[in-house]
Amino acid sequence: MTYNLEKFLKGLEELQIELSDNQIKQFIRYYEMLVEKIKL
């Protein structure tokens, strides 16, 4: 699945938080796991 991360990345920038590409991928996976859990 692909996501539009524009708002997420803009929010990180505003908070002066830098994430690596790997950390962003981990965040997406965590989000997917939360959404999957909610659907159960």
C-alpha positions as CSV (number, residue, x, y, z in Angstrom):
1,M,0.0,0.0,0.0
2,T,1.2,3.5,-0.7
3,Y,0.6,6.6,1.4
4,N,0.7,10.3,0.9
5,L,3.1,11.3,3.7
6,E,3.1,15.0,2.9
7,K,1.3,16.0,6.1
8,F,3.3,13.6,8.2
9,L,6.6,14.9,6.8
10,K,5.6,18.5,7.1
11,G,4.6,17.9,10.8
12,L,8.0,16.3,11.5
13,E,9.7,19.3,9.8
14,E,7.7,21.8,11.9
15,L,8.7,19.9,15.1
16,Q,12.3,19.7,13.9
17,I,12.3,15.9,14.0
18,E,14.4,14.1,11.5
19,L,13.7,10.5,10.6
20,S,15.7,8.2,8.3
21,D,13.9,6.4,5.5
22,N,14.0,3.2,7.5
23,Q,12.4,4.9,10.5
24,I,9.6,6.2,8.2
25,K,9.1,2.7,6.9
26,Q,8.9,1.4,10.5
27,F,6.3,4.1,11.4
28,I,4.2,3.1,8.4
29,R,4.4,-0.6,9.4
30,Y,3.3,0.3,13.0
31,Y,0.4,2.4,11.6
32,E,-0.7,-0.6,9.4
33,M,-0.5,-2.9,12.5
34,L,-2.7,-0.5,14.5
35,V,-5.3,-0.2,11.7
36,E,-5.4,-4.0,11.3
37,K,-5.9,-4.5,15.1
38,I,-8.7,-2.0,15.1
39,K,-10.5,-3.9,12.3
40,L,-10.5,-7.1,14.4
